[in-house]
């Protein structure tokens, strides 16, 4: 009996030295490490909408604002490295080439600066608002202007090589523009009159055009064209996604889905965000492999990050979706009325950046 009591005392003494352990909290997918409020000063009757997107290059985040300031931030800390007031709202993302960053403003002025110092290389006037990112290819810059025209410049000097201008009735367009796709000796892009077209790379001559949507208005072909299975994939939110032969513009396939988010290619599968709030994974043969409704609002952007799908919708949320089950595993609320993401979700291996319609820049870390 004496030894039993001694054993109990030893056990109790040992237990007294143990501290209760709180259960480990599972780490959220969305690790928001910093954010910036880049909203313009409020003016009665005016709610400036952010349509741009950030870009990440060499551990620097670049973002232009409706205030007209281009800013460069350290990706990890959010510390401001440099800022330039261009005195025009900056609506389009930047492009990088040869240690330079290029971008345009809504007054039509185009800027090229050193990516690290912000020192100006040159600036030129293109006479129409610039709301999309330039494309750098073969020493040239391709800039899609709001006035239904695309300009090719010599990237080093800013000298204009050619310009293609398309006559489009103003009542038919939402004035969004696609990111041009450089495909061999062609520049492929969507137009605001419902057509997809191909221009010759060297002269800017129209090689072919194909009508993708037949509605009477808002027929902009503004989904960034991608190449998949030897075909161009593009379309209009007012129509259905289509596959187009790059040689002659003939429509090869109709995918039967209307999307506002740019199509995402992963392996041999298309990942789409529908206007009905569905995530759809589809084969290049237009066969739906799986789908799930994750929002009551249209999906505006889809990307792949940390082995998950990241989906933005017009209800002001971004969601992490398991690609195998299409179950939502985490949600981040942008936190302001009328928030949405109208442009890209920008990712690197370790970071994701996005810009909300309420002009807030968010940076997430892996």
N, C-alpha and C positions, 0 to 999 in steps of 0.2 A: 504493500500500500504506500509505503514511504517513497519507493522508487517511482510509482505511478504519479504521485503528486509532484515529484521533482521533474518528471518528464513534461507534465502539463505546464508547470511554471516556466520551463525552458522554451516551450513552444510559444506561450503567451509573450515572454520577453522578446523572442525573435520577431513575432508579429508586430510588437509595439514599435520596432525600428523601421517597419515598412511604411512608406508613404503611399496613399491611394493614388493610382494613375488614371488620369482622364482619358477617355477613349480618343484615339487619334482621328482627327477630322480629315476626311478625304479632300485632297487638293482639287480646287475648281479648275476647269479647263481654261477659263478666261482669267488670266492674271494681268489686270490692268495696272501697269507700273507708272504711267503718267498720262496726263491729258492737258490740252491747251484750249482755252476759250478764244477763238479768233473771230467772234461775231462782231459785226459793225455796230456803231452807236445807233440806238433806236431812233427812228424818225416816224412820226405818226403816219399811219397808212402804209408803211413800207416794212416788209419782213423779208430781208435778203436771204435767199435760199442758196446753200452751199451745194454746188454740183461737181466740184473738183475732187481730186484724190491725191493722197500723198505718194511719194516715191522714196525708196530706201536705197542708198548707194554708199559703199565703203563706210558703213556704220554711221551714216548721216541721214536724217529724215528731212525731206524737202516738202514744203507746203506753201502754196500761194493762197491768199485770202481775199475776201470781197473788199477788204480795206485797201487792197493794192500792194500789200507787203509780201515779198517772197522771203521766207525764213528757212534757215538750216539749223536743225537741232541734233545734238548728240543722241544717238538712238537709245542708249541705256539710261541716261540721267534726264533727258529732256532739256539740257542746258542749251541756251541759244548760242550758236556759233557765229552766225552773221544774219543780217536782215537788210533788205533793200526795198525802199518805197518806190514802186514803179508808177505810182499815181494813176493807176487804172485797175479796176477789179481783175483779179487773176482767176480764171475759171477752169483752166485745163491743167492736167498734170505735166510734169517736166519730162524731158528726155536727156540722156547722157551720151556724150561722145568725146573722145580724146581729152579727158580731164575737164570737160566743160558741161554745163547744164543749160538746156535750152527750153524756153517756154514763151507763151504769149498772153496778151491781155485783151480785155473786151473792147478797147479802143483800136485794136488792130496792130499794136506795136509788138514786135517780136524781139526777145532779148536772148543773148548768149553770154554767160558769165563763167568764170573759173569755179569749179565745183567746191573748192576748198576755201577760197578767199572771198568769193563773190565779185571779184574784179571784172568789170565789163569788157568783153571782147568786141562785140558790136551790137547795135540795135537798129532795126529797120521798121518802116511802116508798111503794112500789108493791106490797109484800107478796109478791113472787115474784121469783126470780132473773132477771136481765137478761143475756142472753148474745149478743144481736145488736145491730146498730147502730140507733139511732133513725132515722126518716125525717122530714125537715122539708118541709112543703108548705103554702102558703097561710097562714102564721102559726101552724101547728099542728105538733105533734110526734106521730108514731105510733110506739109502742114495743111490740114483740112480747115478751111475757114467757114464761118457761119453763112456767108453769102453763096453757098452751094458751089464753092470753088476749091480746088486743091492746088497748092503752089509747091514747086520743087526749087530748092535753093542749094547752092554750093555751101557746104557746112562751114568751111574755113573762112569764107569771105562774106557770105550772105548774099552773093550775086544771084539774081533770079534766073533760072534756066528755062522753065516753062510754067504756064498756068492754064488750068482747065476750068472753065466756068460753065455751069449748067443752068438753063432757064427752068425755074420751078415756081409754080403759082404759090404765093405766100400763104394762101388759105389752106393749103394741104399739109403743112409741115409743123412738127413740134420743134424743129431747128436743132435736134440732136445730130451728132455726126459719129460715124464709125471710125475706128482706128484702121487706117489703110493696111492691107496685107500685101507684102512684097512677095511675089510668086514668080520666080524665074525672071522673065523680061516683062512682067506685067505688074501693075498696081491695081489691086482689087478693092473696091469700096462700095458702100451702099449710098443711095441718093434719097432725097426727101420726097421724091415723086413715086416711090414704090419700086424702083428699079435697083438691081445690082449691076455694076459695070466693071469693065477692065480697061485700063489705059496702058498704052505703051510706056515702058519705064523711061526711055530716053527722050521721047518727043511729047508725051502727054496726049496722044491721039486715042480716041475711043476705038477699042478693038471689038467689043461686043457689049450688049446690054440685055438684061432679062428682067421682065416684070415679075415681082414676087408676091404682090398683094394688089387686090382690085378694089379696095374700099374707096369711098369718095374723098376722105380726108384722114389726116393723121396716119399716113401710110409710110412714114419714114422707115427705110431699111437701115436701122441703127444698131443692130447686133453685130459686134465685131466679127468679121469673117475669120474662120479658122480652116485649116486643111486637115482632113481626116479621111483615111481610106482612099486617098487620091481625089477626093471631092472637096469642094468649098462648102462649108456649112455656115449659113447666115439666114437672116429673115427680119421680119418686122413684128413688133408686139401686137400689131393690128391683124396679123395673118398667122401663118404657121411656119415653123422652122423647115428649111428645105436644104437639100444637097444639090449642088450645081456643078456641072462639068467645067473645069477650069479652061479647057481648050476653046469651047464655043459658047459657054453660058447656058447650055440646055439644062433644064431641071431634070435631075435623075431620080429624086425621091422626095416625098413629102412626109415629114415626121409626125404630123397630126397633133402637134403640141404648140400652143402659143406661149411665148416666154418674153419677159422683159429683161431678165438677167442674161448676160453674155454666156453662151454655151461653153462648158468646160469639158475638155477631152482628158480622160484618164485611161491610159492603155487603149483598148479597142472599144471603150464605152463613153457615151455622152452623159454628162451629169447636168441636169436642167432644173431650173427653178421656174415653176409655171405661174401664170397670171392668177391661178386659183389657189395659190399657196401650197402647191405640192412640190416635193422633191421627186424627180423622176430619173431613174437610171435606165438608159436605153442603149441597145446595140446599134451599130452603124447600119443595120438592116431595118431600122425603125421599130424593132420589137422591144416592147417595154419589159425590162427584166424585173424591176421592182419600183414601187412608188409609195409615198406616204404623204398625207396632208399634215403639215406642221404649223400652218398659219391661216388665219381668216383673211389675211391681206395678201396681195401679190408679192412674190419674191423678187427682190431687186438685184441681188448679187449672190454668187456662189463661188467658193474657192476650196482648195484642199490644203489643210495645215495640220501638223502633228497627227497624221494618220486619221484625221476626221474631216468631215465636210463642215464648212462654216457657211452659214446661210443668213443673209440679211433680208428683212421683210419691211413692208411699209408701215407696220405697226410699231416701229422704233425699237425692234429687238434684233440681236444677232444670236444665233443658236448653233451649238456644236451638235452634229448629227452623226451617229455611228453609221458608217457606210454599209455595214453588213446587215443591220436590222432596221436602219432608218429611224431609230429611236433617238429622241432628243436627250443628250446627256448633260447639257449645261446651257444656261441662258444668261445673256448680258443685256440689260435694259439701258438704252442710250440716255434715258433720264429726263428728256425734255419734250414738251408737247410738240407735235408735228415733226419729230425727229425721224429720219430715215437715211439710208445710204443710197445715193443716186449714182455713184460711180463704183470704182473698184475696191475690193478688199485686197490689200497689198501685203504679200508675205515674203519672208526669207526663211531660212531654216530655223532661226531662233526668234523671229519677231513677226508680228502682224500689225499693220497700221490701217486706220480707216478715218474717213472724214464724214461727219453727219451733215444733214441738210440744215441743221441749226448752227453750223460752222464751228463744231468742236472736233478737235483732232485727238484721237485715242491711240495709244501705243500699248500693245500686249506682248508679254514675253513668254517664252517657252518654259 
